[in-house]
Amino acid sequence: RALRAGEALYCTLTEKQWVTPSAVRLRFALPSAEHVLGLPVPGHVMVIDDAQIYRPYSPVTVDSQAAGYFELLVRHYPGGEISTRLAKMSPGERAHFRGPVGNAFEYTASA
């Protein structure tokens, strides 16, 4: 698993696709093709910029179906510090993540 509590994770953007005029799907590479993000459902990662401003984002991929990468679906808000930075990224650029960050709710699949 790529995410480790208290440790920075830097991931390279490999794909970017605008799905609406204000929402972009971003695919980030994990350290290897065998790595999974290691995030419980529900859970989120913190995206951190150079000024140490951070925002939570929930990946739209799950570990069982996405080895080697994870994806975020980001709504770009004009004036939003992190959403603007993410929306302006180009493939090959890296982003800083921290996590895993969960909550008190635990998801269990129905039988």
C-alpha positions as YAML, in Angstrom:
chain: A
units: angstrom
residues:
- id: 1
  name: ARG
  ca: [0.00, 0.00, 0.00]
- id: 2
  name: ALA
  ca: [1.27, 3.44, -0.92]
- id: 3
  name: LEU
  ca: [-0.35, 5.57, 1.79]
- id: 4
  name: ARG
  ca: [1.29, 5.45, 5.19]
- id: 5
  name: ALA
  ca: [0.04, 7.56, 8.08]
- id: 6
  name: GLY
  ca: [2.28, 10.55, 8.72]
- id: 7
  name: GLU
  ca: [4.32, 10.12, 5.52]
- id: 8
  name: ALA
  ca: [4.22, 12.24, 2.38]
- id: 9
  name: LEU
  ca: [3.26, 10.57, -0.89]
- id: 10
  name: TYR
  ca: [4.25, 12.33, -4.10]
- id: 11
  name: CYS
  ca: [2.46, 11.05, -7.21]
- id: 12
  name: THR
  ca: [2.86, 11.95, -10.87]
- id: 13
  name: LEU
  ca: [-0.19, 12.92, -12.90]
- id: 14
  name: THR
  ca: [-0.41, 10.51, -15.84]
- id: 15
  name: GLU
  ca: [-3.82, 11.32, -17.35]
- id: 16
  name: LYS
  ca: [-6.16, 14.29, -17.30]
- id: 17
  name: GLN
  ca: [-9.66, 14.41, -18.78]
- id: 18
  name: TRP
  ca: [-12.23, 17.20, -18.47]
- id: 19
  name: VAL
  ca: [-15.60, 15.48, -17.98]
- id: 20
  name: THR
  ca: [-17.61, 18.71, -17.72]
- id: 21
  name: PRO
  ca: [-16.57, 22.36, -18.12]
- id: 22
  name: SER
  ca: [-15.88, 22.48, -14.37]
- id: 23
  name: ALA
  ca: [-14.90, 18.89, -13.44]
- id: 24
  name: VAL
  ca: [-11.70, 17.07, -14.29]
- id: 25
  name: ARG
  ca: [-10.69, 13.41, -13.81]
- id: 26
  name: LEU
  ca: [-7.05, 13.09, -12.76]
- id: 27
  name: ARG
  ca: [-5.11, 9.81, -12.76]
- id: 28
  name: PHE
  ca: [-2.02, 9.66, -10.55]
- id: 29
  name: ALA
  ca: [0.63, 6.94, -10.67]
- id: 30
  name: LEU
  ca: [1.54, 5.12, -7.48]
- id: 31
  name: PRO
  ca: [5.17, 4.14, -6.75]
- id: 32
  name: SER
  ca: [4.84, 0.86, -8.70]
- id: 33
  name: ALA
  ca: [2.32, -1.06, -10.78]
- id: 34
  name: GLU
  ca: [1.77, -3.39, -7.81]
- id: 35
  name: HIS
  ca: [0.98, -0.67, -5.28]
- id: 36
  name: VAL
  ca: [-2.57, 0.11, -4.22]
- id: 37
  name: LEU
  ca: [-3.49, 3.36, -2.51]
- id: 38
  name: GLY
  ca: [-4.48, 1.64, 0.74]
- id: 39
  name: LEU
  ca: [-7.50, 3.77, 1.51]
- id: 40
  name: PRO
  ca: [-10.60, 2.42, 3.27]
- id: 41
  name: VAL
  ca: [-14.07, 3.11, 1.87]
- id: 42
  name: PRO
  ca: [-15.11, 5.76, 2.71]
- id: 43
  name: GLY
  ca: [-11.88, 7.65, 3.10]
- id: 44
  name: HIS
  ca: [-9.95, 10.49, 1.61]
- id: 45
  name: VAL
  ca: [-6.49, 11.82, 1.00]
- id: 46
  name: MET
  ca: [-5.25, 15.30, 1.73]
- id: 47
  name: VAL
  ca: [-3.84, 17.24, -1.22]
- id: 48
  name: ILE
  ca: [-1.22, 19.69, -0.01]
- id: 49
  name: ASP
  ca: [0.28, 22.61, -1.94]
- id: 50
  name: ASP
  ca: [3.62, 24.39, -1.52]
- id: 51
  name: ALA
  ca: [2.11, 26.86, 0.96]
- id: 52
  name: GLN
  ca: [0.92, 23.93, 3.13]
- id: 53
  name: ILE
  ca: [-2.73, 24.60, 2.28]
- id: 54
  name: TYR
  ca: [-4.61, 21.31, 2.15]
- id: 55
  name: ARG
  ca: [-8.01, 19.95, 1.16]
- id: 56
  name: PRO
  ca: [-9.54, 16.46, 1.40]
- id: 57
  name: TYR
  ca: [-10.44, 14.53, -1.76]
- id: 58
  name: SER
  ca: [-12.05, 11.11, -2.04]
- id: 59
  name: PRO
  ca: [-10.61, 8.94, -4.81]
- id: 60
  name: VAL
  ca: [-13.10, 7.54, -7.33]
- id: 61
  name: THR
  ca: [-11.10, 4.31, -7.62]
- id: 62
  name: VAL
  ca: [-10.92, 1.44, -5.13]
- id: 63
  name: ASP
  ca: [-7.91, -0.71, -4.29]
- id: 64
  name: SER
  ca: [-9.46, -3.94, -5.60]
- id: 65
  name: GLN
  ca: [-9.77, -2.48, -9.11]
- id: 66
  name: ALA
  ca: [-6.88, -0.03, -9.40]
- id: 67
  name: ALA
  ca: [-3.33, -1.29, -8.88]
- id: 68
  name: GLY
  ca: [-0.59, 1.16, -9.75]
- id: 69
  name: TYR
  ca: [-2.78, 4.28, -9.83]
- id: 70
  name: PHE
  ca: [-5.67, 6.16, -8.30]
- id: 71
  name: GLU
  ca: [-8.06, 8.76, -9.68]
- id: 72
  name: LEU
  ca: [-9.65, 11.90, -8.34]
- id: 73
  name: LEU
  ca: [-12.67, 13.67, -9.78]
- id: 74
  name: VAL
  ca: [-12.16, 17.34, -8.99]
- id: 75
  name: ARG
  ca: [-14.67, 20.15, -9.40]
- id: 76
  name: HIS
  ca: [-12.79, 23.32, -10.23]
- id: 77
  name: TYR
  ca: [-14.00, 26.30, -8.26]
- id: 78
  name: PRO
  ca: [-12.73, 29.69, -9.49]
- id: 79
  name: GLY
  ca: [-10.67, 31.05, -6.62]
- id: 80
  name: GLY
  ca: [-10.36, 27.62, -5.01]
- id: 81
  name: GLU
  ca: [-6.70, 27.24, -4.11]
- id: 82
  name: ILE
  ca: [-6.33, 23.48, -4.34]
- id: 83
  name: SER
  ca: [-8.97, 22.80, -7.01]
- id: 84
  name: THR
  ca: [-7.35, 25.44, -9.24]
- id: 85
  name: ARG
  ca: [-3.90, 23.94, -8.74]
- id: 86
  name: LEU
  ca: [-5.17, 20.46, -9.55]
- id: 87
  name: ALA
  ca: [-7.16, 21.66, -12.57]
- id: 88
  name: LYS
  ca: [-4.09, 23.42, -13.99]
- id: 89
  name: MET
  ca: [-1.80, 20.39, -13.63]
- id: 90
  name: SER
  ca: [-0.32, 18.80, -16.74]
- id: 91
  name: PRO
  ca: [0.68, 15.15, -17.12]
- id: 92
  name: GLY
  ca: [4.17, 14.66, -15.74]
- id: 93
  name: GLU
  ca: [3.69, 17.06, -12.81]
- id: 94
  name: ARG
  ca: [3.61, 15.77, -9.25]
- id: 95
  name: ALA
  ca: [1.19, 16.38, -6.39]
- id: 96
  name: HIS
  ca: [1.72, 15.96, -2.64]
- id: 97
  name: PHE
  ca: [-0.71, 13.70, -0.76]
- id: 98
  name: ARG
  ca: [-1.11, 12.58, 2.86]
- id: 99
  name: GLY
  ca: [-3.40, 10.00, 4.36]
- id: 100
  name: PRO
  ca: [-5.16, 7.76, 4.82]
- id: 101
  name: VAL
  ca: [-7.86, 9.89, 6.38]
- id: 102
  name: GLY
  ca: [-11.07, 8.10, 7.25]
- id: 103
  name: ASN
  ca: [-14.06, 8.77, 9.40]
- id: 104
  name: ALA
  ca: [-16.20, 7.00, 11.98]
- id: 105
  name: PHE
  ca: [-18.39, 5.41, 9.29]
- id: 106
  name: GLU
  ca: [-17.27, 1.98, 8.11]
- id: 107
  name: TYR
  ca: [-18.65, 0.58, 4.86]
- id: 108
  name: THR
  ca: [-19.50, -3.12, 4.66]
- id: 109
  name: ALA
  ca: [-20.91, -4.70, 1.53]
- id: 110
  name: SER
  ca: [-24.31, -6.38, 1.70]
- id: 111
  name: ALA
  ca: [-24.38, -10.10, 1.12]
...
